[in-house]
Every structure is written in C-alpha cells, then in structure tokens.
Amino acid sequence: MLTSAQRLDKLLVMLQTQPRDPFLLYAAALEYKKAGNNAAALEYLSRAIEADPQYHVAYQQRGQLHRQGGNIEAARADYREGIRRAMACGQKHAVKEMELALSSLG
C-alpha cells in the first residue's frame, strides 16, 4: 500500500503529461490537504476548477479549506458555487452536503 507521499509523487508525475486533468489535480489537492499543506491544496483545487468549472467537489473541498483558514466569505462563495454546479449535474447528495456546510457558517 502506498503512503500519502508516494501517491502524491505519482500524481505529480502524471500531471506532468496531463497538467489540466481535473481528477489528477483534485487528487493531488487531497493529498496535500492530508499532509497539512493547505496552501498547495488550495492551489490544486483552484487549478482543478479552472480545468473543469463543473467539478463541483473541488468547490466543496476548497470551501472546507477556506473555512479552516478562517476565510468565511471565500468558504461561502465556494459552497454557493459548488451548490450551483452540483445542481446542474443533478448531484443531490453533494448539494445537501454543501447546503449544510453553508448553513453552518451562520
């Protein structure tokens, strides 16, 4: 079984040939998040969204990181946009999760 660092290394190698693959960017962001490197996680989530603006789970994760960092307005914006994108894709479960996260921000 690979460690988080090994998974990240493999993802970064794959991103060299597919730098705009939203799944690879998202997966790298999650590995950075696990490692506590929130700045890199935010960067990779933003790149995933840039590569595919419909990638609603990236908004959700970015909202969580903004919330952890105390940037509540950015978290709200990400959750709202994520909800909009998830609704467009018919992803009701994701919509409910983000609505709950948004409402918990007050």
C-alpha positions in Angstrom: 0.0 0.0 0.0 1.3 3.4 -1.0 1.9 6.2 1.5 0.3 9.6 1.0 3.7 11.0 -0.1 4.1 8.2 -2.6 0.6 8.7 -4.0 1.3 12.4 -4.3 4.6 11.7 -6.1 2.8 9.5 -8.6 0.1 12.1 -9.1 2.6 14.8 -9.8 4.4 12.6 -12.3 1.1 12.0 -14.1 0.3 15.7 -14.0 3.5 16.4 -16.0 1.8 14.8 -19.0 -1.8 15.7 -18.2 -1.5 19.1 -16.4 -5.1 20.0 -16.9 -6.7 16.8 -15.8 -9.2 17.8 -13.1 -9.3 14.4 -11.4 -5.5 14.4 -11.0 -5.4 18.0 -9.8 -8.2 17.2 -7.3 -6.5 14.0 -6.1 -3.2 15.9 -5.6 -5.1 18.6 -3.7 -6.5 15.9 -1.3 -3.0 14.5 -0.7 -1.7 18.0 0.1 -4.6 18.5 2.4 -3.9 15.3 4.2 -0.3 16.4 4.6 -1.4 19.7 6.1 -0.2 21.8 3.2 -3.4 23.8 2.8 -1.8 26.4 0.5 -0.8 23.8 -2.0 -4.2 22.1 -1.6 -6.0 25.4 -2.4 -3.8 25.9 -5.4 -4.5 22.5 -6.8 -8.2 22.8 -6.1 -8.2 26.1 -7.9 -6.4 24.5 -10.9 -9.0 21.7 -11.0 -11.8 24.2 -11.1 -10.0 26.2 -13.8 -9.6 23.0 -15.8 -13.3 22.0 -15.3 -15.6 24.6 -13.8 -18.3 21.8 -13.4 -16.1 19.9 -11.0 -18.3 20.6 -8.0 -16.5 18.5 -5.4 -13.5 20.8 -5.8 -15.6 23.8 -4.7 -16.7 21.8 -1.7 -13.1 20.9 -0.6 -11.9 24.5 -1.3 -14.8 25.7 0.9 -13.7 23.5 3.7 -10.1 24.7 3.5 -11.2 28.3 3.4 -13.4 27.7 6.5 -10.4 26.1 8.3 -8.3 29.0 7.4 -10.9 31.5 8.7 -11.8 32.9 5.3 -15.6 32.5 5.8 -16.6 34.7 2.9 -14.5 32.7 0.5 -15.9 29.5 2.0 -19.5 30.8 1.4 -18.7 31.7 -2.1 -17.2 28.3 -2.8 -20.2 26.4 -1.2 -22.6 28.6 -3.2 -20.9 28.0 -6.5 -20.5 24.3 -5.7 -24.2 24.0 -5.0 -25.0 25.7 -8.3 -22.7 23.4 -10.2 -23.9 20.2 -8.4 -27.5 21.1 -9.0 -26.7 21.5 -12.7 -25.3 18.0 -12.7 -28.1 16.5 -10.7 -25.9 15.6 -7.7 -28.4 16.0 -5.0 -26.3 14.4 -2.2 -23.5 16.9 -2.9 -26.0 19.8 -2.9 -27.3 18.7 0.5 -23.8 18.4 2.0 -22.8 21.8 0.7 -26.1 23.4 1.8 -25.4 22.0 5.3 -21.9 23.3 5.3 -23.1 26.7 4.1 -25.8 27.0 6.8 -23.2 26.1 9.5 -21.2 29.2 8.6 -24.0 31.3 10.0 
